[in-house]
């Protein structure tokens, strides 16, 4: 699915060069569930951004199904994200003045679907994540766990092959954390690949494989037992 070939990512900060990722090569296969763990500033979110086509490496190549992401045009990368990738964020990234169902409709609207199709699909997805009774609630009227489930429903609108999740349980109470990880495990069991950045040991246990990132260097630890 993904292949990182000799990736280096550096930033310039106050006249100094900061290494976010040291020379890194990594393969991520179809239907893998990978947890990327490590302290703040270790390069986890940078790696996720590289995989998501949102941040070009300083050197090296990021391949998705054999195609070099950063040799594509911006339009091609955007279309790839709309077609094949789903994103989950710690901060949920919901539009505060839109209802739950309207938030899930946003990607469908961008894809040019009819209003009727948008509403039907969004309602189905919210029902799937246990929110059929909250369709018309604003984000401020939902708990943090419910907001993350709205975000998960929105992620599924394009039926993505890959879900990239950045600290999906970071703001959640234990019950909500368990619900979210159950949903992500279900999405994986349906054949999707999941790459999840997390500092949460409970979340990491659901992955098949763990990548530890320390100071921009990856240590690959296969065969993590799954709690799913």
C-alpha positions in Angstrom: 0.0 0.0 0.0 2.6 2.6 1.2 6.3 2.5 0.7 8.6 5.1 2.3 12.0 5.1 0.5 14.9 6.8 2.3 12.7 9.6 3.6 14.2 12.6 5.3 12.2 15.6 6.6 13.9 18.7 8.0 12.6 22.1 9.1 14.3 25.4 9.4 13.6 27.0 12.7 15.3 30.2 13.9 18.3 29.6 11.6 18.7 26.0 12.7 17.9 22.8 10.8 15.6 20.5 12.8 15.4 16.8 11.8 11.8 15.7 12.1 12.5 12.3 10.4 15.9 10.8 9.9 16.5 8.6 6.8 13.6 6.2 7.0 12.4 3.3 4.8 9.1 1.5 5.7 6.5 -0.7 4.0 2.9 -0.6 5.0 0.8 -3.4 3.5 -2.9 -3.7 2.6 -5.2 -4.2 5.5 -2.5 -3.5 8.2 -3.3 -1.8 11.4 -0.3 0.1 12.6 0.3 2.2 15.7 3.0 4.9 15.7 4.0 5.7 19.2 6.5 8.0 20.7 6.9 11.2 22.8 5.8 14.7 21.6 8.1 16.1 19.0 9.4 12.7 17.9 8.0 13.0 14.3 4.8 11.1 14.6 2.5 13.7 13.1 5.1 14.5 10.4 5.0 10.9 9.3 1.2 10.9 9.1 1.3 14.1 7.1 3.8 12.6 4.6 1.5 9.5 4.2 -1.5 11.7 3.7 0.0 13.7 0.8 0.0 16.9 2.9 3.7 17.5 3.4 6.5 16.7 1.0 9.7 15.1 2.3 13.0 16.9 2.1 14.4 13.9 0.2 13.2 10.4 -0.6 9.9 9.1 -2.0 6.5 8.3 -0.6 4.8 5.7 -2.8 1.1 4.8 -2.6 0.2 1.7 -4.6 3.5 2.2 -6.6 2.8 5.9 -7.5 5.0 8.6 -6.1 2.7 10.9 -4.1 4.9 14.0 -4.4 5.5 13.6 -8.1 1.7 14.0 -8.6 0.2 17.4 -9.2 -1.6 19.1 -6.4 -5.0 18.3 -8.1 -4.0 14.6 -8.4 -3.0 14.4 -4.7 -6.3 16.1 -3.7 -8.3 13.7 -5.7 -6.4 10.8 -4.2 -7.2 12.0 -0.7 -10.9 12.4 -1.6 -11.0 9.0 -3.2 -8.8 6.7 -1.1 -7.8 8.3 2.3 -9.8 9.1 5.4 -8.5 11.3 8.3 -9.3 11.3 12.0 -8.0 14.0 14.3 -7.7 14.4 18.1 -9.6 17.8 17.8 -12.4 16.2 15.8 -12.3 19.2 13.2 -16.1 19.5 13.1 -17.7 22.6 11.7 -19.3 24.2 14.9 -22.4 25.7 13.2 -23.3 22.5 11.3 -25.3 19.7 12.8 -23.9 16.2 13.1 -25.6 15.0 9.9 -24.5 18.2 8.1 -20.9 17.7 9.2 -20.9 14.2 7.7 -22.5 15.5 4.5 -19.6 17.9 3.9 -17.3 15.5 2.0 -20.3 14.2 0.0 -21.2 17.7 -1.0 -17.6 18.3 -2.1 -17.9 15.1 -4.2 -20.9 16.5 -6.0 -23.5 14.1 -4.6 -27.2 15.1 -4.6 -28.6 16.5 -1.3 -30.9 13.5 -1.0 -27.9 11.1 -1.4 -25.9 13.2 1.1 -28.6 13.0 3.8 -29.3 9.3 3.3 -25.6 8.3 3.4 -24.8 10.6 6.4 -27.8 9.3 8.3 -26.7 5.7 7.7 -23.2 6.3 8.8 -24.2 8.2 12.0 -26.5 5.3 12.8 -23.6 2.9 12.3 -21.6 4.7 15.0 -24.5 4.8 17.4 -25.7 8.3 16.8 -29.0 7.9 15.1 -30.7 10.0 17.8 -28.2 12.9 17.5 -28.5 13.8 13.8 -29.5 17.4 14.3 -27.3 18.2 17.3 -24.5 20.7 17.0 -21.0 19.7 18.1 -21.4 21.8 21.2 -24.5 19.7 22.2 -22.5 16.5 21.9 -20.0 14.9 24.3 -16.4 14.6 23.1 -16.8 10.9 22.5 -19.9 11.6 20.4 -18.0 14.3 18.5 -15.3 11.8 17.7 -17.9 9.3 16.5 -19.3 12.0 14.2 -15.8 12.5 12.8 -15.4 8.7 12.3 -18.7 8.7 10.4 -17.5 11.5 8.2 -14.3 9.6 7.6 -16.2 6.8 6.0 -18.1 8.9 3.5 -15.7 8.1 0.6 -15.3 4.4 1.7 -11.5 5.0 2.1 -8.9 2.3 1.6 -6.7 3.9 4.3 -7.6 5.7 7.6 -4.9 8.0 9.0 -5.7 8.7 12.7 -3.9 11.3 14.7 -4.4 10.7 18.5 -8.0 9.6 18.0 -8.5 8.8 21.7 -6.4 11.7 23.1 -9.4 13.8 24.4 -11.7 11.0 25.4 -12.9 9.4 28.7 -12.3 5.6 29.1 -15.8 4.6 27.8 -15.6 6.8 24.7 -12.0 5.6 24.1 -13.2 2.0 24.1 -16.1 2.8 21.7 -13.8 4.6 19.2 -11.2 1.8 19.2 -13.9 -0.7 18.7 -15.1 1.2 15.6 -11.6 1.5 14.2 -11.0 -2.2 14.8 -14.3 -2.9 12.9 -13.2 -0.6 10.0 -9.9 -2.6 9.9 -11.8 -5.9 9.8 -13.6 -4.7 6.7 -10.3 -4.6 4.8 -9.1 -1.1 5.4 -5.5 -0.2 6.4 -5.2 2.0 9.5 -2.1 4.0 10.5 -2.7 5.5 14.0 -0.5 8.0 15.9 -1.0 7.6 19.6 0.5 7.9 23.0 -2.3 5.7 24.5 -1.2 2.2 25.3 -4.8 1.0 25.3 -5.2 2.2 21.7 -1.9 0.8 20.6 -2.9 -2.6 21.8 -5.5 -2.8 19.0 -2.8 -2.6 16.3 -1.1 -5.5 14.6 2.2 -3.7 14.5 3.9 -0.9 16.5 6.3 1.6 15.2 8.2 3.5 17.8 9.5 7.0 16.8 12.2 8.6 18.9 14.0 11.7 17.7 12.9 11.0 14.1 14.1 7.4 14.1 11.7 4.5 13.6 11.9 1.2 15.4 9.6 -1.4 13.8 8.2 -3.9 16.3 6.0 -6.6 14.6 3.4 -8.9 16.0 1.9 -6.6 18.7 -0.9 -8.6 20.2 -4.4 -7.2 19.4 -6.9 -6.4 22.0 -9.7 -6.1 19.4 
